[in-house]
Amino acid sequence: MKIESRAYSKAAAKEFVRISASSVKLIKSPKGKLGDNISMSLIILICCIVGFLVCIVIGNFVNDALINFWAGAFITMGILLFFYRLRLKKIIAALMNPNRLTVFTFDNDGLETDDSQKVIIIKWGAFQGYRVFKHTLVLIPKSVQGQMIVFTIDKKDELERFFEENKIDMKNLG
């Protein structure tokens, strides 16, 4: 069986990024909740602003060199957060690119992914199962060294039928 994966919808691309960011957590606890990039970014940004303001306020009582160090650290964290958010937007745009094509070839032994840059062959034994999210279906590897494979939700029935017809032990993990 072959499945061609083209551009993701915006919602699926955002979910893909959330899944990728939480991949280690998801592999260790497949039924657990995913992290939220937006909430974490806001928390870091608020901490940067509050920390910077605290540095300014206590600047009257403490050595200026120490204040300058901490102010620089908070400003640097804010700049890094800005570039992190830009990187996330770039990844989402790449996933939504209509020229994007990845071909997945399935057989009884495993699957092969071909994205025109590299071909990866993965045996079914490398996966602990799959999990269905709102916009995507994810094949979750047994270890963090494994390859996580993400499909859009419209492939769910086709994949489940393939697993059933070929008697491949792929558990639904949630």
N, C-alpha and C positions, 0 to 999 in steps of 0.2 A: 504494500500500500504506500502511496505517496501523498504527502500533504504539502502544498505550497503556502508559505506564509508571506504575506505582503505587508502593506502598511497597517499599523495598529490604529484603532480609533484613539482619540485624545484620552478618554477615560481608561482604556486598556493600557496605553503607554504610561500613564501616571501610575497605574496599579503595578505594572511591570517594574518601574523604578522603585516603588515601595517594597516590592517583593525582593528585588535585588539588594536593597539596602538592609533588609532584614533576613538575608539568606542564611547566615549562620544560626540565628535564632530559630528560623523555620526548620532547618535541618535537625537541630537538636530537639525541638519540640514542635512537630508538624501541625499539631492542633492549636498551638498558641496564637496569640494576637500578633499582628504585624506592628512594627514601629510606625510612627507618623512623622515624615520629614518636615512638614509644615509646622507642626507643634514644636518639634525640637528646634527648628530654626528660630521660631519666635522666642522660645525660652532663652536661647543663646544670645539673641539680639537684645532682649530685655536685660539680661545679666550684663552685657557689655555696656549698655547705657547706664544702668544703675551703678556699676563698678566705676565707670568714668566719672559720674557725678560724685560718688563717694570720694574719689581721688581729689577732685576739685575742692570739696568741702573740707577734707582733713589736711589739705595742702598747707593751711595756716599753722598746723600743729606739728607737722612731721617734716623731716628733711626733704628738700625739693627733689633730690636725686631719686629717692624712693618713689615719690609721687610720679615723677616723669617716667620711671620704669613701668609702674603699674598702668598709667595712662596709655603708654605705648603698647603695652600688652593687650589692653582692652580694645584699642583702636585696631591693632593687628587682627584680633579675633573677629571684629566686625568686617574688616576687609576680606578675610578668608571666607567668612560666611557669605558675603556678597558673591565672590567667585564660585563658591560651592553651588549657590542657587543658579548662577549662570550656566554652570556645567550640567545641572539637572535639566534645565530648559533645553540645552543642546542635545542631550540624550533623548529627551522626549520628542524633539523635532526629528531626530534621526530615525526613531521608531515609527514616526508618522509619515516618513518619506514614501511617496507612491512608487518610487523606483526600487525600493528595498525588496529583496527576494531571498528567502531561505527555503530550501527544499529539504523536507524530512522524508526519509525512506525507511519504512518499517518492515521487519521480517520477524521470524520466530526467535532469532538470536538476540536482536537488539534494534537500535535505530542508528541511522546515519544522518548527520546534518551537513548541508552544503550551502554556504552563504557566498559562494564564488571567491572567497578569500582563503578559506580553509575547509577541510572536510574532517568531521569528528565522528568516530564510531563508538557507540556506547552499548554495552550489553545490558539486558534487562535486569540482571542481578545487581547492578550498580544502584538501582533505585529502590527506595523503601516504599514507594507508592506515589499517589498523586493527590493533589488537593484542588478543589474547585473554589474559586473566588468569584466575585461579582462579574468581572469582565474577562478573567483568564482562568486557564487550567494549568497547573504546574506539576511537572514530574520532579519529585524531590529525591535527591541522591541520599545514599546511606551515610556518607561522610562529607566533611567540608571540602575535601579534595575533589569531590565529584562535580559533574556538570549539571546545573539546574536547567531544565528545558521548559519554556513558557509558550503556551498556545492561547489563541483567543478562544473565548467561551463557545463560539459557534462550532468548534471542532470537538466538543465534548462527546456528543453522541457517537460520532465516527470513531473516536479513540476508544471509548468504552466498548463499542461493538467489536473493534479489532481485538482488544484484550480478551473478550469473552470468546470469540470465534477461534482464536489461536491458543486458548487456554494459558494465557500469560498471567501469572499471579501478581497483579498490580492492585494493591489495596487502595480504596478511597479513604483518605486520611482526614476527611472533614469537609 
